[in-house]
Amino acid sequence: MTKRELVAKVQAEFPDNRAVDIAFAVYRMFDAMTEALERGERIDVRDFGNFTVRSRKARQARNPRTTEAVKLKERRVPFFKVGKELKERVAGKRNV
């Protein structure tokens, strides 16, 4: 699902609101989440999962095309851990 599809789905559920307003809210929500992760904060969405930032240590890697050794610097990466309810719903073990 794309952001545009998400906006359309929310618009279908709330037809009294303008699509422009819904799009603004959806895009702003993702912007706020991105900004929080940039600051290293944790985002917890109940029954869905949580987003955190993890640090990866510097390491030696290989370019698979040339097999040349490459040094990777230490870096921060986003990480998502799925929540129990979402995991069960996707597995078909729980109804809506």
Distance bins in CASP14 RR format, pairs under 12 A and 6 or more apart:
PFRMAT RR
TARGET T0000
AUTHOR 0000-0000-0000
RMODE 2
METHOD distances of the structure
MODEL  1
1 7 0 0 0 0 0 1 0 0 0 0 0
1 8 0 0 0 0 1 0 0 0 0 0 0
1 9 1 0 0 1 0 0 0 0 0 0 0
1 10 0 0 0 0 0 1 0 0 0 0 0
1 26 0 0 0 0 0 1 0 0 0 0 0
2 8 0 0 0 0 1 0 0 0 0 0 0
2 9 0 0 0 0 0 1 0 0 0 0 0
2 23 0 0 0 0 0 1 0 0 0 0 0
2 26 0 0 0 0 0 1 0 0 0 0 0
2 27 0 0 0 0 0 1 0 0 0 0 0
2 30 0 0 0 0 0 1 0 0 0 0 0
3 9 0 0 0 0 0 1 0 0 0 0 0
3 10 0 0 0 0 0 1 0 0 0 0 0
3 22 0 0 0 0 0 1 0 0 0 0 0
3 23 0 0 0 0 1 0 0 0 0 0 0
3 24 0 0 0 0 0 1 0 0 0 0 0
3 25 0 0 0 0 0 1 0 0 0 0 0
3 26 1 0 0 1 0 0 0 0 0 0 0
3 27 1 0 0 1 0 0 0 0 0 0 0
3 28 0 0 0 0 0 1 0 0 0 0 0
3 29 0 0 0 0 1 0 0 0 0 0 0
3 30 1 0 0 1 0 0 0 0 0 0 0
3 31 0 0 0 0 0 1 0 0 0 0 0
4 10 0 0 0 0 0 1 0 0 0 0 0
4 11 0 0 0 0 0 1 0 0 0 0 0
4 19 0 0 0 0 0 1 0 0 0 0 0
4 22 0 0 0 0 0 1 0 0 0 0 0
4 23 0 0 0 0 1 0 0 0 0 0 0
4 26 0 0 0 0 1 0 0 0 0 0 0
4 27 0 0 0 0 0 1 0 0 0 0 0
5 11 0 0 0 0 0 1 0 0 0 0 0
5 12 0 0 0 0 0 1 0 0 0 0 0
5 23 0 0 0 0 0 1 0 0 0 0 0
5 26 0 0 0 0 0 1 0 0 0 0 0
6 12 0 0 0 0 0 1 0 0 0 0 0
6 13 0 0 0 0 0 1 0 0 0 0 0
6 19 0 0 0 0 0 1 0 0 0 0 0
6 22 0 0 0 0 1 0 0 0 0 0 0
6 23 0 0 0 0 1 0 0 0 0 0 0
6 25 0 0 0 0 0 1 0 0 0 0 0
6 26 1 0 1 0 0 0 0 0 0 0 0
6 27 0 0 0 0 1 0 0 0 0 0 0
6 29 0 0 0 0 1 0 0 0 0 0 0
6 30 0 0 0 0 1 0 0 0 0 0 0
7 13 0 0 0 0 0 1 0 0 0 0 0
7 14 0 0 0 0 0 1 0 0 0 0 0
7 17 0 0 0 0 0 1 0 0 0 0 0
7 18 0 0 0 0 0 1 0 0 0 0 0
7 19 1 0 0 1 0 0 0 0 0 0 0
7 20 0 0 0 0 1 0 0 0 0 0 0
7 21 0 0 0 0 0 1 0 0 0 0 0
7 22 1 0 1 0 0 0 0 0 0 0 0
7 23 1 0 1 0 0 0 0 0 0 0 0
7 24 0 0 0 0 1 0 0 0 0 0 0
7 25 0 0 0 0 1 0 0 0 0 0 0
7 26 1 0 1 0 0 0 0 0 0 0 0
7 27 0 0 0 0 1 0 0 0 0 0 0
7 28 0 0 0 0 0 1 0 0 0 0 0
7 29 0 0 0 0 0 1 0 0 0 0 0
7 30 0 0 0 0 0 1 0 0 0 0 0
8 14 0 0 0 0 0 1 0 0 0 0 0
8 15 0 0 0 0 0 1 0 0 0 0 0
8 19 1 0 0 1 0 0 0 0 0 0 0
8 22 0 0 0 0 1 0 0 0 0 0 0
8 23 0 0 0 0 1 0 0 0 0 0 0
8 26 0 0 0 0 0 1 0 0 0 0 0
9 15 0 0 0 0 0 1 0 0 0 0 0
9 19 0 0 0 0 0 1 0 0 0 0 0
9 22 0 0 0 0 1 0 0 0 0 0 0
9 23 0 0 0 0 0 1 0 0 0 0 0
9 26 0 0 0 0 1 0 0 0 0 0 0
10 16 0 0 0 0 0 1 0 0 0 0 0
10 17 0 0 0 0 1 0 0 0 0 0 0
10 18 0 0 0 0 0 1 0 0 0 0 0
10 19 0 0 0 0 1 0 0 0 0 0 0
10 21 0 0 0 0 0 1 0 0 0 0 0
10 22 1 0 1 0 0 0 0 0 0 0 0
10 23 0 0 0 0 1 0 0 0 0 0 0
10 24 0 0 0 0 0 1 0 0 0 0 0
10 25 0 0 0 0 1 0 0 0 0 0 0
10 26 1 0 0 1 0 0 0 0 0 0 0
10 27 0 0 0 0 0 1 0 0 0 0 0
10 29 0 0 0 0 0 1 0 0 0 0 0
11 17 1 0 0 1 0 0 0 0 0 0 0
11 18 0 0 0 0 1 0 0 0 0 0 0
11 19 1 0 1 0 0 0 0 0 0 0 0
11 20 0 0 0 0 1 0 0 0 0 0 0
11 21 0 0 0 0 1 0 0 0 0 0 0
11 22 1 0 1 0 0 0 0 0 0 0 0
11 23 0 0 0 0 1 0 0 0 0 0 0
11 25 0 0 0 0 0 1 0 0 0 0 0
11 26 0 0 0 0 1 0 0 0 0 0 0
12 19 0 0 0 0 0 1 0 0 0 0 0
12 22 0 0 0 0 1 0 0 0 0 0 0
13 22 0 0 0 0 1 0 0 0 0 0 0
14 21 0 0 0 0 1 0 0 0 0 0 0
14 22 1 0 0 1 0 0 0 0 0 0 0
14 25 0 0 0 0 0 1 0 0 0 0 0
14 26 0 0 0 0 0 1 0 0 0 0 0
15 22 0 0 0 0 0 1 0 0 0 0 0
16 22 0 0 0 0 0 1 0 0 0 0 0
17 23 0 0 0 0 0 1 0 0 0 0 0
17 24 0 0 0 0 0 1 0 0 0 0 0
17 25 0 0 0 0 1 0 0 0 0 0 0
17 26 0 0 0 0 0 1 0 0 0 0 0
18 24 0 0 0 0 1 0 0 0 0 0 0
18 25 0 0 0 0 0 1 0 0 0 0 0
19 25 0 0 0 0 0 1 0 0 0 0 0
19 26 0 0 0 0 0 1 0 0 0 0 0
20 26 0 0 0 0 0 1 0 0 0 0 0
20 27 0 0 0 0 0 1 0 0 0 0 0
21 27 0 0 0 0 0 1 0 0 0 0 0
21 28 0 0 0 0 0 1 0 0 0 0 0
22 28 0 0 0 0 0 1 0 0 0 0 0
22 29 0 0 0 0 0 1 0 0 0 0 0
23 29 0 0 0 0 0 1 0 0 0 0 0
23 30 0 0 0 0 0 1 0 0 0 0 0
24 30 0 0 0 0 0 1 0 0 0 0 0
24 31 0 0 0 0 0 1 0 0 0 0 0
25 31 0 0 0 0 0 1 0 0 0 0 0
25 32 0 0 0 0 0 1 0 0 0 0 0
26 32 0 0 0 0 0 1 0 0 0 0 0
26 33 0 0 0 0 0 1 0 0 0 0 0
27 33 0 0 0 0 0 1 0 0 0 0 0
27 34 0 0 0 0 0 1 0 0 0 0 0
28 34 0 0 0 0 0 1 0 0 0 0 0
28 35 0 0 0 0 0 1 0 0 0 0 0
29 35 0 0 0 0 0 1 0 0 0 0 0
29 36 0 0 0 0 0 1 0 0 0 0 0
29 43 0 0 0 0 0 1 0 0 0 0 0
29 45 0 0 0 0 0 1 0 0 0 0 0
30 36 0 0 0 0 0 1 0 0 0 0 0
30 37 0 0 0 0 0 1 0 0 0 0 0
30 43 0 0 0 0 0 1 0 0 0 0 0
30 51 0 0 0 0 0 1 0 0 0 0 0
31 37 0 0 0 0 0 1 0 0 0 0 0
31 38 0 0 0 0 0 1 0 0 0 0 0
32 38 0 0 0 0 0 1 0 0 0 0 0
32 39 0 0 0 0 0 1 0 0 0 0 0
32 41 0 0 0 0 0 1 0 0 0 0 0
32 43 0 0 0 0 1 0 0 0 0 0 0
32 51 0 0 0 0 0 1 0 0 0 0 0
33 39 0 0 0 0 0 1 0 0 0 0 0
33 40 0 0 0 0 0 1 0 0 0 0 0
33 41 0 0 0 0 1 0 0 0 0 0 0
33 42 0 0 0 0 0 1 0 0 0 0 0
33 43 1 0 1 0 0 0 0 0 0 0 0
33 44 0 0 0 0 0 1 0 0 0 0 0
33 45 0 0 0 0 1 0 0 0 0 0 0
33 48 0 0 0 0 0 1 0 0 0 0 0
33 50 0 0 0 0 0 1 0 0 0 0 0
33 51 1 0 0 1 0 0 0 0 0 0 0
33 52 0 0 0 0 0 1 0 0 0 0 0
33 53 0 0 0 0 0 1 0 0 0 0 0
33 78 0 0 0 0 1 0 0 0 0 0 0
33 80 0 0 0 0 0 1 0 0 0 0 0
34 40 0 0 0 0 0 1 0 0 0 0 0
34 41 0 0 0 0 0 1 0 0 0 0 0
34 43 0 0 0 0 1 0 0 0 0 0 0
34 51 0 0 0 0 1 0 0 0 0 0 0
34 53 0 0 0 0 0 1 0 0 0 0 0
34 78 0 0 0 0 1 0 0 0 0 0 0
35 41 0 0 0 0 1 0 0 0 0 0 0
35 43 0 0 0 0 0 1 0 0 0 0 0
36 42 0 0 0 0 1 0 0 0 0 0 0
36 43 1 0 1 0 0 0 0 0 0 0 0
36 44 0 0 0 0 0 1 0 0 0 0 0
36 45 0 0 0 0 0 1 0 0 0 0 0
36 50 0 0 0 0 0 1 0 0 0 0 0
36 51 0 0 0 0 1 0 0 0 0 0 0
36 52 0 0 0 0 0 1 0 0 0 0 0
36 53 0 0 0 0 1 0 0 0 0 0 0
36 78 0 0 0 0 0 1 0 0 0 0 0
37 43 1 0 0 1 0 0 0 0 0 0 0
37 50 0 0 0 0 0 1 0 0 0 0 0
37 51 1 0 0 1 0 0 0 0 0 0 0
37 52 0 0 0 0 1 0 0 0 0 0 0
37 53 1 0 1 0 0 0 0 0 0 0 0
37 54 0 0 0 0 0 1 0 0 0 0 0
37 76 0 0 0 0 1 0 0 0 0 0 0
37 77 0 0 0 0 1 0 0 0 0 0 0
37 78 1 0 1 0 0 0 0 0 0 0 0
37 79 0 0 0 0 1 0 0 0 0 0 0
37 80 0 0 0 0 0 1 0 0 0 0 0
38 51 0 0 0 0 0 1 0 0 0 0 0
38 53 0 0 0 0 1 0 0 0 0 0 0
38 76 0 0 0 0 1 0 0 0 0 0 0
38 78 0 0 0 0 1 0 0 0 0 0 0
39 53 0 0 0 0 1 0 0 0 0 0 0
39 76 0 0 0 0 0 1 0 0 0 0 0
40 51 0 0 0 0 1 0 0 0 0 0 0
40 52 1 0 0 1 0 0 0 0 0 0 0
40 53 1 0 1 0 0 0 0 0 0 0 0
40 54 0 0 0 0 1 0 0 0 0 0 0
40 55 0 0 0 0 0 1 0 0 0 0 0
40 76 1 0 0 1 0 0 0 0 0 0 0
40 77 0 0 0 0 0 1 0 0 0 0 0
40 78 0 0 0 0 1 0 0 0 0 0 0
40 79 0 0 0 0 0 1 0 0 0 0 0
41 50 0 0 0 0 0 1 0 0 0 0 0
41 51 0 0 0 0 1 0 0 0 0 0 0
41 52 0 0 0 0 1 0 0 0 0 0 0
41 53 0 0 0 0 1 0 0 0 0 0 0
41 78 0 0 0 0 0 1 0 0 0 0 0
42 49 0 0 0 0 0 1 0 0 0 0 0
42 50 1 0 0 1 0 0 0 0 0 0 0
42 51 1 0 0 1 0 0 0 0 0 0 0
42 52 1 0 1 0 0 0 0 0 0 0 0
42 53 0 0 0 0 1 0 0 0 0 0 0
42 54 0 0 0 0 0 1 0 0 0 0 0
42 78 0 0 0 0 0 1 0 0 0 0 0
42 79 0 0 0 0 1 0 0 0 0 0 0
42 80 0 0 0 0 0 1 0 0 0 0 0
42 81 0 0 0 0 0 1 0 0 0 0 0
43 49 0 0 0 0 1 0 0 0 0 0 0
43 50 1 0 0 1 0 0 0 0 0 0 0
43 51 1 0 1 0 0 0 0 0 0 0 0
43 52 1 0 0 1 0 0 0 0 0 0 0
43 53 0 0 0 0 1 0 0 0 0 0 0
43 78 0 0 0 0 1 0 0 0 0 0 0
43 79 0 0 0 0 0 1 0 0 0 0 0
43 80 0 0 0 0 1 0 0 0 0 0 0
43 81 0 0 0 0 0 1 0 0 0 0 0
44 50 1 0 1 0 0 0 0 0 0 0 0
44 51 0 0 0 0 1 0 0 0 0 0 0
44 52 0 0 0 0 1 0 0 0 0 0 0
44 80 0 0 0 0 0 1 0 0 0 0 0
44 81 0 0 0 0 1 0 0 0 0 0 0
44 83 0 0 0 0 1 0 0 0 0 0 0
45 51 1 0 0 1 0 0 0 0 0 0 0
45 80 0 0 0 0 1 0 0 0 0 0 0
45 81 0 0 0 0 0 1 0 0 0 0 0
45 82 0 0 0 0 0 1 0 0 0 0 0
45 83 0 0 0 0 1 0 0 0 0 0 0
45 85 0 0 0 0 0 1 0 0 0 0 0
45 86 0 0 0 0 1 0 0 0 0 0 0
46 83 0 0 0 0 1 0 0 0 0 0 0
46 84 0 0 0 0 0 1 0 0 0 0 0
46 85 0 0 0 0 1 0 0 0 0 0 0
46 86 0 0 0 0 0 1 0 0 0 0 0
47 82 0 0 0 0 0 1 0 0 0 0 0
47 83 1 0 0 1 0 0 0 0 0 0 0
47 84 1 0 0 1 0 0 0 0 0 0 0
47 85 1 0 1 0 0 0 0 0 0 0 0
47 86 1 0 0 1 0 0 0 0 0 0 0
47 87 0 0 0 0 0 1 0 0 0 0 0
47 88 0 0 0 0 1 0 0 0 0 0 0
47 89 0 0 0 0 1 0 0 0 0 0 0
47 94 0 0 0 0 0 1 0 0 0 0 0
47 96 0 0 0 0 0 1 0 0 0 0 0
48 80 0 0 0 0 1 0 0 0 0 0 0
48 81 0 0 0 0 0 1 0 0 0 0 0
48 82 1 0 0 1 0 0 0 0 0 0 0
48 83 1 0 0 1 0 0 0 0 0 0 0
48 84 0 0 0 0 0 1 0 0 0 0 0
48 85 1 0 0 1 0 0 0 0 0 0 0
48 86 1 0 1 0 0 0 0 0 0 0 0
48 87 0 0 0 0 0 1 0 0 0 0 0
48 89 0 0 0 0 1 0 0 0 0 0 0
48 90 0 0 0 0 0 1 0 0 0 0 0
49 79 0 0 0 0 0 1 0 0 0 0 0
49 80 1 0 0 1 0 0 0 0 0 0 0
49 81 1 0 0 1 0 0 0 0 0 0 0
49 82 1 0 1 0 0 0 0 0 0 0 0
49 83 1 0 1 0 0 0 0 0 0 0 0
49 84 0 0 0 0 1 0 0 0 0 0 0
49 85 0 0 0 0 1 0 0 0 0 0 0
49 86 1 0 0 1 0 0 0 0 0 0 0
49 87 0 0 0 0 1 0 0 0 0 0 0
49 90 0 0 0 0 0 1 0 0 0 0 0
50 78 0 0 0 0 0 1 0 0 0 0 0
50 79 0 0 0 0 1 0 0 0 0 0 0
50 80 1 0 0 1 0 0 0 0 0 0 0
50 81 1 0 1 0 0 0 0 0 0 0 0
50 82 0 0 0 0 1 0 0 0 0 0 0
50 83 1 0 0 1 0 0 0 0 0 0 0
50 84 0 0 0 0 0 1 0 0 0 0 0
50 86 0 0 0 0 0 1 0 0 0 0 0
51 77 0 0 0 0 0 1 0 0 0 0 0
51 78 1 0 0 1 0 0 0 0 0 0 0
51 79 1 0 0 1 0 0 0 0 0 0 0
51 80 1 0 1 0 0 0 0 0 0 0 0
51 81 0 0 0 0 1 0 0 0 0 0 0
51 82 0 0 0 0 0 1 0 0 0 0 0
51 83 0 0 0 0 0 1 0 0 0 0 0
52 76 0 0 0 0 0 1 0 0 0 0 0
52 77 0 0 0 0 1 0 0 0 0 0 0
52 78 1 0 0 1 0 0 0 0 0 0 0
52 79 1 0 1 0 0 0 0 0 0 0 0
52 80 0 0 0 0 1 0 0 0 0 0 0
52 81 1 0 0 1 0 0 0 0 0 0 0
53 75 0 0 0 0 0 1 0 0 0 0 0
53 76 1 0 1 0 0 0 0 0 0 0 0
53 77 1 0 0 1 0 0 0 0 0 0 0
53 78 1 0 0 1 0 0 0 0 0 0 0
53 79 1 0 0 1 0 0 0 0 0 0 0
53 80 0 0 0 0 0 1 0 0 0 0 0
54 74 0 0 0 0 0 1 0 0 0 0 0
54 75 0 0 0 0 1 0 0 0 0 0 0
54 76 1 0 0 1 0 0 0 0 0 0 0
54 77 1 0 1 0 0 0 0 0 0 0 0
54 78 1 0 0 1 0 0 0 0 0 0 0
54 79 1 0 1 0 0 0 0 0 0 0 0
54 80 0 0 0 0 0 1 0 0 0 0 0
54 81 0 0 0 0 0 1 0 0 0 0 0
55 73 0 0 0 0 0 1 0 0 0 0 0
55 74 1 0 0 1 0 0 0 0 0 0 0
55 75 1 0 0 1 0 0 0 0 0 0 0
55 76 1 0 1 0 0 0 0 0 0 0 0
55 77 0 0 0 0 1 0 0 0 0 0 0
55 78 0 0 0 0 0 1 0 0 0 0 0
55 79 0 0 0 0 0 1 0 0 0 0 0
56 72 1 0 0 1 0 0 0 0 0 0 0
56 73 0 0 0 0 1 0 0 0 0 0 0
56 74 1 0 0 1 0 0 0 0 0 0 0
56 75 1 0 1 0 0 0 0 0 0 0 0
56 76 1 0 0 1 0 0 0 0 0 0 0
56 77 1 0 1 0 0 0 0 0 0 0 0
56 78 0 0 0 0 0 1 0 0 0 0 0
56 79 0 0 0 0 0 1 0 0 0 0 0
57 71 0 0 0 0 0 1 0 0 0 0 0
57 72 0 0 0 0 1 0 0 0 0 0 0
57 73 0 0 0 0 1 0 0 0 0 0 0
57 74 1 0 1 0 0 0 0 0 0 0 0
57 75 0 0 0 0 1 0 0 0 0 0 0
57 76 0 0 0 0 0 1 0 0 0 0 0
57 77 0 0 0 0 0 1 0 0 0 0 0
58 70 0 0 0 0 0 1 0 0 0 0 0
58 71 1 0 0 1 0 0 0 0 0 0 0
58 72 1 0 0 1 0 0 0 0 0 0 0
58 73 1 0 1 0 0 0 0 0 0 0 0
58 74 1 0 1 0 0 0 0 0 0 0 0
58 75 0 0 0 0 1 0 0 0 0 0 0
59 69 0 0 0 0 0 1 0 0 0 0 0
59 70 0 0 0 0 1 0 0 0 0 0 0
59 71 1 0 0 1 0 0 0 0 0 0 0
59 72 1 0 1 0 0 0 0 0 0 0 0
59 73 0 0 0 0 1 0 0 0 0 0 0
59 74 0 0 0 0 1 0 0 0 0 0 0
59 75 0 0 0 0 0 1 0 0 0 0 0
60 68 0 0 0 0 0 1 0 0 0 0 0
60 69 1 0 0 1 0 0 0 0 0 0 0
60 70 1 0 0 1 0 0 0 0 0 0 0
60 71 1 0 0 1 0 0 0 0 0 0 0
60 72 1 0 0 1 0 0 0 0 0 0 0
60 73 0 0 0 0 0 1 0 0 0 0 0
61 67 0 0 0 0 0 1 0 0 0 0 0
61 68 0 0 0 0 1 0 0 0 0 0 0
61 69 1 0 0 1 0 0 0 0 0 0 0
61 70 1 0 1 0 0 0 0 0 0 0 0
61 71 1 0 0 1 0 0 0 0 0 0 0
61 72 1 0 1 0 0 0 0 0 0 0 0
61 73 0 0 0 0 0 1 0 0 0 0 0
61 75 0 0 0 0 0 1 0 0 0 0 0
62 68 1 0 0 1 0 0 0 0 0 0 0
62 69 1 0 0 1 0 0 0 0 0 0 0
62 70 1 0 0 1 0 0 0 0 0 0 0
62 71 0 0 0 0 0 1 0 0 0 0 0
62 72 0 0 0 0 0 1 0 0 0 0 0
63 69 0 0 0 0 1 0 0 0 0 0 0
63 70 1 0 1 0 0 0 0 0 0 0 0
63 71 0 0 0 0 0 1 0 0 0 0 0
63 72 0 0 0 0 0 1 0 0 0 0 0
64 70 0 0 0 0 0 1 0 0 0 0 0
80 86 0 0 0 0 0 1 0 0 0 0 0
80 87 0 0 0 0 0 1 0 0 0 0 0
81 87 0 0 0 0 1 0 0 0 0 0 0
82 88 0 0 0 0 1 0 0 0 0 0 0
82 89 0 0 0 0 0 1 0 0 0 0 0
82 90 0 0 0 0 1 0 0 0 0 0 0
82 91 0 0 0 0 0 1 0 0 0 0 0
83 89 0 0 0 0 1 0 0 0 0 0 0
83 90 0 0 0 0 0 1 0 0 0 0 0
83 91 0 0 0 0 0 1 0 0 0 0 0
83 94 0 0 0 0 0 1 0 0 0 0 0
84 90 0 0 0 0 0 1 0 0 0 0 0
84 91 0 0 0 0 0 1 0 0 0 0 0
84 93 0 0 0 0 0 1 0 0 0 0 0
84 94 0 0 0 0 1 0 0 0 0 0 0
85 91 0 0 0 0 0 1 0 0 0 0 0
85 92 0 0 0 0 0 1 0 0 0 0 0
85 93 0 0 0 0 0 1 0 0 0 0 0
85 94 1 0 0 1 0 0 0 0 0 0 0
85 95 0 0 0 0 0 1 0 0 0 0 0
85 96 0 0 0 0 0 1 0 0 0 0 0
86 92 0 0 0 0 0 1 0 0 0 0 0
86 93 0 0 0 0 0 1 0 0 0 0 0
86 94 0 0 0 0 1 0 0 0 0 0 0
86 96 0 0 0 0 0 1 0 0 0 0 0
87 93 0 0 0 0 1 0 0 0 0 0 0
87 94 0 0 0 0 1 0 0 0 0 0 0
88 94 1 0 1 0 0 0 0 0 0 0 0
88 95 0 0 0 0 1 0 0 0 0 0 0
88 96 0 0 0 0 0 1 0 0 0 0 0
89 95 0 0 0 0 1 0 0 0 0 0 0
89 96 1 0 0 1 0 0 0 0 0 0 0
END
